[in-house]
Amino acid sequence: MLRYLFRVQYDYADGVTPITGVTSAYEPVSVRAATAAAALVDVTAATDRYRIAANVTRTITLVGTAADL
């Protein structure tokens, strides 16, 4: 197993920002998985509820991997 670190960026629609002037937010997400593809599936599922509830677009970027100690 490896540990994968992702950066999830949420972009808010016009007029829907949680704080005046903020148009995007970032969230670090770390998961353990056998492959990068499996890790991406986990991150997508974990962040999907917020994406739907907040009506935002989401961009997921792999930042790095590390051996799971």
MARBA-3410 file (N, C-alpha, C, O; in Angstrom, 1 decimal):
69
0.8,-1.2,0.0,0.0,0.0,0.0,0.9,1.2,0.0,1.9,1.3,0.6 ~ 0.4,2.3,-0.7,1.1,3.6,-0.7,0.1,4.6,-0.2,-1.1,4.4,-0.1 ~ 0.6,5.7,0.3,-0.2,6.8,0.7,-0.1,7.9,-0.4,1.0,8.2,-0.9 ~ -1.3,8.4,-0.8,-1.4,9.3,-1.9,-1.9,10.6,-1.3,-2.9,10.6,-0.6 ~ -1.3,11.7,-1.7,-1.8,13.1,-1.3,-2.3,13.8,-2.5,-1.7,14.0,-3.5
-3.6,14.2,-2.3,-4.3,14.9,-3.4,-4.6,16.3,-3.0,-4.8,16.6,-1.8 ~ -4.6,17.2,-3.9,-5.1,18.6,-3.6,-6.5,18.7,-4.4,-6.5,18.5,-5.6 ~ -7.5,19.0,-3.6,-8.8,19.1,-4.2,-9.2,20.6,-4.2,-9.2,21.3,-3.2 ~ -9.5,21.2,-5.4,-9.8,22.6,-5.6,-11.3,22.6,-5.9,-11.8,22.0,-6.8 ~ -12.0,23.4,-5.1,-13.4,23.7,-5.4,-13.6,25.1,-5.9,-13.1,26.0,-5.3
-14.3,25.2,-7.0,-14.5,26.6,-7.6,-16.0,26.8,-7.5,-16.9,26.1,-7.9 ~ -16.3,28.0,-6.8,-17.7,28.3,-6.5,-18.3,29.1,-7.7,-17.6,29.9,-8.4 ~ -19.6,28.9,-7.9,-20.3,29.7,-9.0,-20.5,31.1,-8.5,-20.4,31.4,-7.3 ~ -20.7,32.0,-9.4,-20.9,33.4,-9.1,-22.1,33.6,-8.1,-23.1,33.0,-8.4 ~ -21.8,34.4,-7.1,-22.9,34.6,-6.1,-23.1,33.5,-5.1,-24.0,33.7,-4.3
-22.4,32.5,-5.2,-22.6,31.4,-4.2,-21.4,31.2,-3.3,-21.3,30.2,-2.6 ~ -20.5,32.1,-3.3,-19.3,32.0,-2.5,-19.6,32.0,-1.0,-20.4,32.8,-0.6 ~ -18.9,31.2,-0.2,-19.2,31.2,1.3,-18.7,32.4,2.0,-19.2,32.8,3.0 ~ -17.6,33.0,1.4,-17.1,34.3,2.0,-16.9,35.3,0.8,-16.5,34.9,-0.3 ~ -17.3,36.5,1.1,-17.3,37.5,0.0,-15.9,37.6,-0.6,-14.9,37.7,0.1
-15.8,37.5,-1.9,-14.6,37.6,-2.6,-13.8,36.3,-2.8,-12.9,36.3,-3.6 ~ -14.3,35.3,-2.1,-13.6,34.0,-2.3,-14.3,33.2,-3.4,-15.5,33.0,-3.4 ~ -13.5,32.8,-4.4,-14.0,32.1,-5.6,-13.6,30.7,-5.6,-14.2,29.9,-6.4 ~ -12.6,30.3,-4.8,-12.2,28.9,-4.8,-11.6,28.5,-3.4,-11.2,29.4,-2.7 ~ -11.6,27.3,-3.1,-11.0,26.8,-1.9,-10.3,25.5,-2.2,-10.6,24.8,-3.1
-9.3,25.2,-1.3,-8.5,24.0,-1.5,-8.6,23.1,-0.3,-8.8,23.6,0.9 ~ -8.5,21.8,-0.5,-8.6,20.8,0.6,-7.5,19.7,0.3,-7.6,19.1,-0.8 ~ -6.6,19.5,1.2,-5.7,18.3,1.1,-6.4,17.0,1.5,-7.1,17.0,2.5 ~ -6.3,16.0,0.7,-6.9,14.7,1.0,-5.8,13.6,0.9,-5.2,13.5,-0.2 ~ -5.6,12.8,1.9,-4.7,11.8,1.9,-5.4,10.4,2.1,-6.2,10.3,2.9
-5.0,9.5,1.2,-5.7,8.2,1.2,-4.6,7.1,1.1,-3.5,7.3,0.5 ~ -4.9,5.9,1.6,-4.0,4.7,1.3,-4.7,3.9,0.3,-5.9,3.6,0.4 ~ -3.9,3.4,-0.7,-4.5,2.6,-1.7,-3.3,1.8,-2.4,-2.2,2.2,-2.3 ~ -3.7,0.8,-3.1,-2.7,0.0,-3.9,-2.2,0.6,-5.1,-1.1,0.5,-5.5 ~ -3.1,1.4,-5.8,-2.7,2.1,-7.0,-3.2,3.6,-7.0,-4.1,3.9,-6.2
-2.6,4.4,-7.9,-3.1,5.8,-8.0,-4.5,5.8,-8.5,-5.3,6.7,-8.0 ~ -4.9,4.9,-9.3,-6.3,4.9,-9.8,-7.3,4.6,-8.7,-8.3,5.2,-8.6 ~ -6.9,3.6,-7.9,-7.8,3.3,-6.7,-7.9,4.5,-5.8,-8.9,4.7,-5.2 ~ -6.8,5.2,-5.6,-6.8,6.3,-4.7,-7.6,7.4,-5.2,-8.4,8.1,-4.4 ~ -7.6,7.7,-6.5,-8.4,8.7,-7.1,-9.9,8.4,-7.0,-10.7,9.3,-6.7
-10.3,7.1,-7.1,-11.7,6.7,-6.9,-12.1,7.0,-5.5,-13.2,7.5,-5.3 ~ -11.3,6.7,-4.5,-11.6,7.0,-3.1,-11.8,8.5,-2.8,-12.7,8.9,-2.2 ~ -10.8,9.3,-3.4,-10.9,10.8,-3.2,-12.2,11.4,-3.9,-12.8,12.2,-3.3 ~ -12.4,10.9,-5.1,-13.6,11.3,-5.8,-14.9,11.0,-5.0,-15.8,11.9,-4.8 ~ -15.0,9.8,-4.4,-16.2,9.5,-3.6,-16.2,10.3,-2.4,-17.3,10.7,-1.9
-15.1,10.5,-1.7,-15.0,11.2,-0.4,-15.4,12.7,-0.6,-15.9,13.3,0.4 ~ -15.2,13.3,-1.7,-15.4,14.7,-1.9,-16.7,15.0,-2.7,-17.1,16.1,-2.9 ~ -17.3,13.9,-3.2,-18.5,14.1,-4.0,-19.7,14.8,-3.3,-20.4,15.6,-3.9 ~ -19.9,14.4,-2.0,-21.0,14.9,-1.3,-21.0,16.5,-1.1,-22.0,17.2,-1.3 ~ -19.8,17.0,-0.8,-19.6,18.4,-0.7,-19.8,19.1,-2.1,-20.4,20.1,-2.2
-19.2,18.5,-3.1,-19.4,19.0,-4.5,-20.8,19.2,-4.9,-21.2,20.3,-5.4 ~ -21.7,18.3,-4.5,-23.1,18.3,-4.9,-23.8,19.3,-3.9,-24.6,20.2,-4.4 ~ -23.5,19.3,-2.6,-24.2,20.1,-1.7,-23.9,21.6,-1.9,-24.8,22.5,-1.8 ~ -22.6,21.9,-2.2,-22.2,23.3,-2.4,-22.4,23.8,-3.8,-22.1,25.0,-4.1 ~ -22.7,22.9,-4.7,-22.9,23.2,-6.2,-21.6,23.9,-6.7,-21.6,25.0,-7.2
-20.5,23.2,-6.5,-19.2,23.7,-7.0,-18.6,22.7,-8.0,-19.0,21.5,-8.1 ~ -17.6,23.2,-8.8,-16.9,22.3,-9.6,-15.6,21.9,-8.9,-15.1,22.7,-8.0 ~ -15.1,20.8,-9.2,-14.0,20.2,-8.4,-12.9,19.8,-9.3,-13.1,19.2,-10.4 ~ -11.6,20.1,-8.9,-10.5,19.6,-9.7,-9.6,18.9,-8.7,-9.3,19.4,-7.6 ~ -9.2,17.6,-9.0,-8.4,16.8,-8.1,-7.1,16.6,-8.8,-6.9,16.2,-9.9
-6.0,17.0,-8.0,-4.6,16.9,-8.5,-3.8,16.0,-7.5,-3.8,16.2,-6.3 ~ -3.1,15.0,-8.1,-2.2,14.2,-7.3,-1.0,15.0,-7.0,-0.3,15.5,-7.9 ~ -0.7,15.2,-5.7,0.5,16.0,-5.3,1.7,15.1,-5.0,2.8,15.5,-5.4 ~ 1.5,14.0,-4.4,2.6,13.1,-4.2,2.2,11.8,-3.6,1.1,11.5,-3.2 ~ 3.2,10.9,-3.5,3.0,9.5,-2.9,4.1,9.3,-1.9,5.2,9.9,-2.0
3.8,8.4,-1.0,4.8,8.0,0.0,4.6,6.5,0.4,3.4,6.1,0.3 ~ 5.6,5.8,0.7,5.5,4.5,1.2,4.7,4.5,2.6,5.0,5.4,3.4 ~ 3.8,3.6,2.7,3.0,3.6,4.0,3.9,2.8,5.0,4.2,1.7,4.8 ~ 4.2,3.5,6.1,5.0,2.9,7.1,4.2,2.1,8.1,4.8,1.6,9.1
END
